[in-house]
């Protein structure tokens, strides 16, 4: 099992945003098949989790991040008609400690592909790591993988020391991220 916990950051860290900068992750191999309910307008409204595959975990792990540090970028690559979307999510976890270290270490070891839901500053929820396949016949979770991770704590100047972890997740989809309008089930 590649994930066993998320990371909830304490409210007394003034650099933490609320709902504006939140990331939810779940391994793709924990999802039922079919895993998604797609509404007529293209939004996803429900995600089905396979409780046997997930070891009884009933939802996503929430990752709190540093305010204004959660970034999502989707960039099309390839040539028509074989375009694909390179999805990149970058998150920064402030205040290095053992709990945040453990959560980041789990992400580094997770090679099963992760479905991500990113909550933007407008409280819209976007799904990453999932799209229709190349011929649009099936909705699939390819997942995001950890592409890079850094930790930074210089100790030279306590007022300027970043004291944080930065993780970049990347994946490929065949369409833009879809909005998720349902309630995010939490582990």
Secondary structure as the mmCIF struct_conf table of DSSP 4:
data_model
#
loop_
_struct_conf.conf_type_id
_struct_conf.id
_struct_conf.beg_label_comp_id
_struct_conf.beg_label_asym_id
_struct_conf.beg_label_seq_id
_struct_conf.end_label_comp_id
_struct_conf.end_label_asym_id
_struct_conf.end_label_seq_id
STRN STRN1 UNK A 7 UNK A 7
HELX_LH_PP_P HELX_LH_PP_P1 UNK A 8 UNK A 10
TURN_TY1_P TURN_TY1_P1 UNK A 11 UNK A 12
TURN_TY1_P TURN_TY1_P2 UNK A 14 UNK A 15
STRN STRN2 UNK A 16 UNK A 16
BEND BEND1 UNK A 18 UNK A 18
HELX_RH_3T_P HELX_RH_3T_P1 UNK A 19 UNK A 21
STRN STRN3 UNK A 22 UNK A 27
HELX_RH_3T_P HELX_RH_3T_P2 UNK A 28 UNK A 30
STRN STRN4 UNK A 31 UNK A 38
TURN_TY1_P TURN_TY1_P3 UNK A 40 UNK A 41
BEND BEND2 UNK A 42 UNK A 42
STRN STRN5 UNK A 44 UNK A 49
TURN_TY1_P TURN_TY1_P4 UNK A 51 UNK A 56
BEND BEND3 UNK A 59 UNK A 59
STRN STRN6 UNK A 60 UNK A 60
STRN STRN7 UNK A 61 UNK A 64
STRN STRN8 UNK A 66 UNK A 66
TURN_TY1_P TURN_TY1_P5 UNK A 67 UNK A 68
STRN STRN9 UNK A 71 UNK A 77
BEND BEND4 UNK A 78 UNK A 78
TURN_TY1_P TURN_TY1_P6 UNK A 80 UNK A 81
BEND BEND5 UNK A 82 UNK A 82
STRN STRN10 UNK A 84 UNK A 94
BEND BEND6 UNK A 95 UNK A 95
HELX_RH_AL_P HELX_RH_AL_P1 UNK A 98 UNK A 109
BEND BEND7 UNK A 112 UNK A 112
STRN STRN11 UNK A 114 UNK A 119
TURN_TY1_P TURN_TY1_P7 UNK A 121 UNK A 122
BEND BEND8 UNK A 123 UNK A 123
STRN STRN12 UNK A 125 UNK A 128
BEND BEND9 UNK A 129 UNK A 129
STRN STRN13 UNK A 130 UNK A 132
TURN_TY1_P TURN_TY1_P8 UNK A 134 UNK A 135
BEND BEND10 UNK A 136 UNK A 137
STRN STRN14 UNK A 139 UNK A 141
STRN STRN15 UNK A 144 UNK A 144
STRN STRN16 UNK A 145 UNK A 152
BEND BEND11 UNK A 156 UNK A 156
TURN_TY1_P TURN_TY1_P9 UNK A 158 UNK A 160
STRN STRN17 UNK A 164 UNK A 173
BEND BEND12 UNK A 174 UNK A 175
HELX_LH_PP_P HELX_LH_PP_P2 UNK A 176 UNK A 177
STRN STRN18 UNK A 178 UNK A 179
STRN STRN19 UNK A 180 UNK A 180
BEND BEND13 UNK A 182 UNK A 182
STRN STRN20 UNK A 186 UNK A 186
#
